[in-house]
Amino acid sequence: MQVSAGFLGFILLFIAINSTDATAIENDDIEKNSIESIEIPTANISLELLKQLTSLPLAQGTFEQRKYFTILKQPIVSTGEVYLDQALGFVWQTHHPLSSVLRLKKSVLYMQDAVSPEREVKGAGTITQVLMNALSGNVSALENEFNFQPSKQKACISLIPKENLLANVMKAIDLCMVDNKLKSIILFEHSGNRTEIDINLSALTKLPEAISAQLQ
Amino acid sequence: MRNYNKGLIAYFVQLGLVLLLGVYFLVMGEWHVQSNLLSLLPGSENNLVLNKAEQALFKDKEQQVVIALHGKQAIPAYQAMQKQLSALPMVELSEFQLPSLTEISQFYLPYKDNFLSERYFKNINDSTVITQLITSQLIQMNNPFVSSTIGFAPRLNLADYLNTELNLFNKVEIVKDIPSVLVESERYFISQLSLKVAGFSLKESQQVNHQVLSIIQQVETTYSVDTTYSGVVFHTAYASEQAEFEISSFGTLSLIGVIILILSVFRSLKPLLLSTITLSIAVLYGLTGIVIFFEELHLLTLVFAVTLIGIVIDYCFHRFVCDENADTNIRTKKDSSQNKVANNYYVKPSIINKPLLLGFLTTVLGYFGLFYSPLALLSQVAVFMIFGLLGGLLTVTMLLPHVKWLSDIRVMPWALAFAKKMQHYSLLFVQKRKAIYSGLLVVTIGSLLLAPLSFNDDVRLLNSSPQLLLENEAKMANLLNYQNNQRIVVTANTIEQLLQRQEEAISQLQQQPALIIKSIAGLLPSQQKQKAHYQMIKSASKQGVFNQGLANIGLVDAVDEFKALTYQDFTTSQLNSLATLYITKFSTNETDVMESSADNFTLWLDVSGDKLNAANLLWLIQQSDMRIFDKAGQVSSSLTTYRQNLFYLLAAAFVLVFLVLLVKYGVKQGVIGLLPIALSAIISLSLSQYFLGQLSIFNLLALLLILALAIDYVIFYQEHGLAPRTCLAIMLSAISSALVFGMLAFSSTPAVQSFGLTVMFGIIAIFILAPLSSRHRHSDVKTEIPHSNN
């Protein structure tokens, strides 16, 4: 009988802490309350705005990422390229200041950096899938995971996670658009740290062979 | 005043003494029932410690059930299912308080300089790589470990360490507050239950099994979701229901068969009643023997000792058939007052007492060998059988002759006529004895050469669980990723020693790169390792290895005084659930059940990704304080040990039987007597192998019964020749044994089926072959055949 390993295997997996499960924040309740207090027409307006986002099933572009840590005076800046295929996943290649690659394939995230070979990042599939949906303009998928509200910043919409899985990791995501194209993503963490990503995406009819091979 | 027969008085006196003795040992001794097969294995002190450790670590797993739901309506289905399950009295839903990453980070803060990930460890003296490691973590889009530790450990050694260690476990995600796993882009919601079912309560297992399955099916239908479920209780309930069905159906059929047989032959149910009394007394004797010589009775002893029924029934039939006073004038009314007994019957020494005694002694000699077996189980079987047979023999020879009912038992004329026919054909067989033996020997040896007997002791082959349950188990293993894992158990006297030994084991196992090792070693390293890592960080810090990385972000990170993270710290933190999952205390003392008084520590680690290579297996075997947890393997291995011992002891029993036959009946008759016994054994095993594909210990177990019956049959034929009443008694014995045991061949439980099939073939074989061992000379045969035809 193979039952034996079942329970222990499960407990092991279950108790083990998820890297994306992460930070339980005292502000959760406050945040949830504020979500609940949003008036439905405002949410609808935000949704309508978001729906104008150009859908990019296949795309390629560049990005500049600035990570703001409350403890640091200056942001940590990195730049690179991104390729995405809504059906397969995406490749997020950082070139500066160090070379590293994030690859989302079949809902599984793989990571490689200057020091270590590629490895699976377990449990990070959901958060990365959210990023993928934002980049590709898959609004209906985002609607399942977030409530929408206008951002304090102009031309931006705030996405507030509905579920604990995402809410534990981030406070909100702002998507900012210019001419119905996604221009920047801002990830707000509960700790006050934030990540700003300026992105310039162009639609593709076909991914480069080398990239496509990585996502197969 | 009544006169009582001295023999009868002696019988009751000894019966009373035996029962008193049994009660005395039962009450005064620390006597208990044992069900763990592994506990009966001969082993070293190390084995005992490891057995106890495994028991302590995994004792609760048999109470667990895991259910996975998948489908569009999985979340409402899950919620509905949980609600219904929580209403069941024997079900407890498992809930866990998961510590947040902030809490984990805060917990490790005082020990921030004691941890180096493999990447940091390998490059601790390389300033360039260390700088890259710091930078690469800072530029990750969303690394919560960096966010939560950069404030107090900006070298990011702790962030990298926790990220690496926790990433090993990460598979379960919480969605809508429900634990779930994502497999091939499909989400499965996981429910875990703990069942409060008492130890051996099969009824409760069945009840809770039905309740849980009913809820699962209801949820499946209502919400159109797929379900997968896993748990020992499903198998236990199925097996016990199957066993109940078989016991009731086979038992009823057997009972009806035996009743019809007895009614047909005797036109009375009195033989059945007398046999039941005799059997009950025999079992009481057997149990008394056990409580005198042992402090525990293993349940398997009773399984092995079922043979007692077959032999004692055989004794009874000989008594009923061969001692019928109408035919033999053994019981005659006498007027002599000195010979009067209570029931006014004078009992002459029976003609069956001698062969019964001889059969008993031969069988006991065979079992006596088992008594000295290094395996406690076989010693118990020997004691149970020897005492049981003694009780049966004494009852048949000393009590039954005084039971008035015995005189009422008459064999029906048709049965005697049938027995005479049997005698006739047996005599014909005896005429061609040489040819038959020669032919059978050639065929048997030929078949053995063509298809040698082969045994497979893998306990998994004895699994009778239905395909549906096995498929569910396999799917759940795939979902939760434990399909190819192995668990290694480590023991030690102190927690520090335990953690150090675990680290040695991991270090050894990591020489096989494909292995994925999950353990608590990362989250709770030994103090020795923490100190070593602390010294490395301190030394690297002095050398300025971290300076560039820290300068890039404008932070400083002083190395504090060493403070070790202890097991005590760990167990009093929110990570205690992990500590109790992996580590436990245990006692090697049988009677010591309190964990607080336990004096040993044990932990386990999970290895997957690949099978352990030869070097790792060898290393583990050489470690007296470690073992791969493989219950199926251990049980299989113990079955092999038992089977081999049983085989040798059966061989020794054959030799002993042969010696008895040689001494009693001479060389020729000895050989003639042994041949049917040996041939029956080989034929029954060969045929069983042909039909089953392979043999197991349960086929050898059946040989115990066949051997014991064969000895009786052969001795009766040797003593009485082919007398019709001997033929009839043996026929009744064979048919009743076939009805009771042979019917088990139709069981769907592989172990029971193996036993039943071999018994069936063995009984048929010995029934046909035993008459060949009779003492008839050719001249006797020639004179008897025409007579028997009349």
Boltz contact constraints between the chains, C-beta under 6 A:
constraints:
  - contact:
      token1: [A, 1]
      token2: [B, 235]
      max_distance: 6.0
  - contact:
      token1: [A, 2]
      token2: [B, 473]
      max_distance: 6.0
  - contact:
      token1: [A, 3]
      token2: [B, 230]
      max_distance: 6.0
  - contact:
      token1: [A, 3]
      token2: [B, 232]
      max_distance: 6.0
  - contact:
      token1: [A, 3]
      token2: [B, 473]
      max_distance: 6.0
  - contact:
      token1: [A, 5]
      token2: [B, 482]
      max_distance: 6.0
  - contact:
      token1: [A, 5]
      token2: [B, 485]
      max_distance: 6.0
  - contact:
      token1: [A, 6]
      token2: [B, 66]
      max_distance: 6.0
  - contact:
      token1: [A, 6]
      token2: [B, 230]
      max_distance: 6.0
  - contact:
      token1: [A, 6]
      token2: [B, 476]
      max_distance: 6.0
  - contact:
      token1: [A, 7]
      token2: [B, 61]
      max_distance: 6.0
  - contact:
      token1: [A, 7]
      token2: [B, 64]
      max_distance: 6.0
  - contact:
      token1: [A, 9]
      token2: [B, 480]
      max_distance: 6.0
  - contact:
      token1: [A, 9]
      token2: [B, 482]
      max_distance: 6.0
  - contact:
      token1: [A, 10]
      token2: [B, 66]
      max_distance: 6.0
  - contact:
      token1: [A, 10]
      token2: [B, 480]
      max_distance: 6.0
  - contact:
      token1: [A, 11]
      token2: [B, 581]
      max_distance: 6.0
  - contact:
      token1: [A, 13]
      token2: [B, 171]
      max_distance: 6.0
  - contact:
      token1: [A, 13]
      token2: [B, 172]
      max_distance: 6.0
  - contact:
      token1: [A, 14]
      token2: [B, 172]
      max_distance: 6.0
  - contact:
      token1: [A, 14]
      token2: [B, 179]
      max_distance: 6.0
  - contact:
      token1: [A, 15]
      token2: [B, 96]
      max_distance: 6.0
  - contact:
      token1: [A, 15]
      token2: [B, 577]
      max_distance: 6.0
  - contact:
      token1: [A, 15]
      token2: [B, 578]
      max_distance: 6.0
  - contact:
      token1: [A, 16]
      token2: [B, 169]
      max_distance: 6.0
  - contact:
      token1: [A, 17]
      token2: [B, 166]
      max_distance: 6.0
  - contact:
      token1: [A, 18]
      token2: [B, 170]
      max_distance: 6.0
  - contact:
      token1: [A, 18]
      token2: [B, 173]
      max_distance: 6.0
  - contact:
      token1: [A, 19]
      token2: [B, 166]
      max_distance: 6.0
  - contact:
      token1: [A, 19]
      token2: [B, 170]
      max_distance: 6.0
  - contact:
      token1: [A, 22]
      token2: [B, 101]
      max_distance: 6.0
  - contact:
      token1: [A, 22]
      token2: [B, 144]
      max_distance: 6.0
  - contact:
      token1: [A, 23]
      token2: [B, 100]
      max_distance: 6.0
  - contact:
      token1: [A, 23]
      token2: [B, 101]
      max_distance: 6.0
  - contact:
      token1: [A, 23]
      token2: [B, 102]
      max_distance: 6.0
  - contact:
      token1: [A, 23]
      token2: [B, 144]
      max_distance: 6.0
  - contact:
      token1: [A, 24]
      token2: [B, 100]
      max_distance: 6.0
  - contact:
      token1: [A, 69]
      token2: [B, 150]
      max_distance: 6.0
  - contact:
      token1: [A, 71]
      token2: [B, 151]
      max_distance: 6.0
  - contact:
      token1: [A, 72]
      token2: [B, 553]
      max_distance: 6.0
  - contact:
      token1: [A, 76]
      token2: [B, 138]
      max_distance: 6.0
  - contact:
      token1: [A, 76]
      token2: [B, 139]
      max_distance: 6.0
  - contact:
      token1: [A, 78]
      token2: [B, 139]
      max_distance: 6.0
  - contact:
      token1: [A, 97]
      token2: [B, 135]
      max_distance: 6.0
  - contact:
      token1: [A, 98]
      token2: [B, 132]
      max_distance: 6.0
  - contact:
      token1: [A, 98]
      token2: [B, 135]
      max_distance: 6.0
  - contact:
      token1: [A, 98]
      token2: [B, 136]
      max_distance: 6.0
  - contact:
      token1: [A, 100]
      token2: [B, 136]
      max_distance: 6.0
  - contact:
      token1: [A, 106]
      token2: [B, 185]
      max_distance: 6.0
  - contact:
      token1: [A, 107]
      token2: [B, 182]
      max_distance: 6.0
  - contact:
      token1: [A, 107]
      token2: [B, 185]
      max_distance: 6.0
  - contact:
      token1: [A, 113]
      token2: [B, 136]
      max_distance: 6.0
  - contact:
      token1: [A, 114]
      token2: [B, 132]
      max_distance: 6.0
  - contact:
      token1: [A, 114]
      token2: [B, 136]
      max_distance: 6.0
  - contact:
      token1: [A, 115]
      token2: [B, 119]
      max_distance: 6.0
  - contact:
      token1: [A, 115]
      token2: [B, 129]
      max_distance: 6.0
  - contact:
      token1: [A, 115]
      token2: [B, 132]
      max_distance: 6.0
  - contact:
      token1: [A, 115]
      token2: [B, 133]
      max_distance: 6.0
  - contact:
      token1: [A, 116]
      token2: [B, 119]
      max_distance: 6.0
  - contact:
      token1: [A, 122]
      token2: [B, 167]
      max_distance: 6.0
  - contact:
      token1: [A, 122]
      token2: [B, 170]
      max_distance: 6.0
  - contact:
      token1: [A, 122]
      token2: [B, 171]
      max_distance: 6.0
  - contact:
      token1: [A, 123]
      token2: [B, 170]
      max_distance: 6.0
  - contact:
      token1: [A, 123]
      token2: [B, 173]
      max_distance: 6.0
  - contact:
      token1: [A, 125]
      token2: [B, 182]
      max_distance: 6.0
  - contact:
      token1: [A, 163]
      token2: [B, 176]
      max_distance: 6.0
  - contact:
      token1: [A, 164]
      token2: [B, 174]
      max_distance: 6.0
  - contact:
      token1: [A, 165]
      token2: [B, 173]
      max_distance: 6.0
  - contact:
      token1: [A, 165]
      token2: [B, 174]
      max_distance: 6.0
  - contact:
      token1: [A, 165]
      token2: [B, 175]
      max_distance: 6.0
  - contact:
      token1: [A, 189]
      token2: [B, 147]
      max_distance: 6.0
  - contact:
      token1: [A, 191]
      token2: [B, 147]
      max_distance: 6.0
  - contact:
      token1: [A, 193]
      token2: [B, 147]
      max_distance: 6.0
